[in-house]
Amino acid sequence: MVTPSSDTAVPSNITAPPGHEASGTVELQAVLWDMDGTIVDTEPYWIEAEHQLVAAHGGSWSAEQAEGLVGQALTFSAGVLQAAGVKLSVREIIDTLTEQVTAKVRESVPWRPGARELLLALRGRDIPCALVTMSEQQLAVEVARHLPGDTFELLVTGDRVTRGKPDPEAYQTAFDELTARVGPLRKGAVVAIEDSLPGVTAAKASGVVTLGVPHFVALPPDSADHLWPSLEGRQVEDLESLLPSQTESASGDRRIT
């Protein structure tokens, strides 16, 4: 693996690796990870920052409003905060929230159960991982800094895409860039792990196998290809078991677990 960078994405070639069609099995080729709520439990940090920002501008911020921003692009969230009375520009709101959350992560990283262990297990098997988050580079780098340096092949952050989740752009960008780095990938052999509805919607629309692990807000039963209650105790083999067979890949079938 190589040190994460923000290289320009290039079109992918999604042919299957040699031998897979013959055996009818699919090997796990890569994993795309959401960050907030999936790897780290930072949603409470974001919500606290939102409350403080709205209060500083004389407004009020409800739990329902906060839940509505979970997994959304920061530009979208900033617009909602402006509507709640925050008299700052979109850029100023994003910078204020990001700096506050990053400072908290710098003090203590709130790992989600099983996430760090599964990341390290994938690293031990040389299965490439990419971070796909609507948080900006500043926070993503701070989280990645607390993991071995080659844990992620690349970081796709909210400030690198034009359209945030639930649009699939971020996941397509990660898939294309990983393909450019490690060679041809098949979307039926790549798993995305997400905790929010905007996240699973984006991942599923990109065509990769989508695993929902709900945390702060419940996920509808049919929102992802698979749903797990937690990553705790999960192994690489558990991710491999989610991959469709060659027949299922060709037909587009998915199953909920």
Stockholm file with secondary structure:
# STOCKHOLM 1.0

chainA/1-257         MVTPSSDTAVPSNITAPPGHEASGTVELQAVLWDMDGTIVDTEPYWIEAEHQLVAAHGGSWSAEQAEGLVGQALTFSAGVLQAAGVKLSVREIIDTLTEQVTAKVRESVPWRPGARELLLALRGRDIPCALVTMSEQQLAVEVARHLPGDTFELLVTGDRVTRGKPDPEAYQTAFDELTARVGPLRKGAVVAIEDSLPGVTAAKASGVVTLGVPHFVALPPDSADHLWPSLEGRQVEDLESLLPSQTESASGDRRIT
#=GR chainA/1-257 SS CCCCCCCCCCCCCCCCCTTHHHHTCCCCCEEEECCBTTTBCCHHHHHHHHHHHHHHTTCCCCHHHHHHTTTCCHHHHHHHHHHTTCCSCHHHHHHHHHHHHHHHHHHCCCBCTTHHHHHHHHHHTTCCEEEECSSCHHHHHHHHTTSCTTSCSEEECGGGCSSCTTSTHHHHHHHHHHHHHHCCCCGGGEEEEESSHHHHHHHHHHTSEEEECCCSSCCCTTSSSEECSCCTTCCHHHHHTTSCCHHHHHHTCCCCC
#=GC SS_cons         CCCCCCCCCCCCCCCCCTTHHHHTCCCCCEEEECCBTTTBCCHHHHHHHHHHHHHHTTCCCCHHHHHHTTTCCHHHHHHHHHHTTCCSCHHHHHHHHHHHHHHHHHHCCCBCTTHHHHHHHHHHTTCCEEEECSSCHHHHHHHHTTSCTTSCSEEECGGGCSSCTTSTHHHHHHHHHHHHHHCCCCGGGEEEEESSHHHHHHHHHHTSEEEECCCSSCCCTTSSSEECSCCTTCCHHHHHTTSCCHHHHHHTCCCCC
//
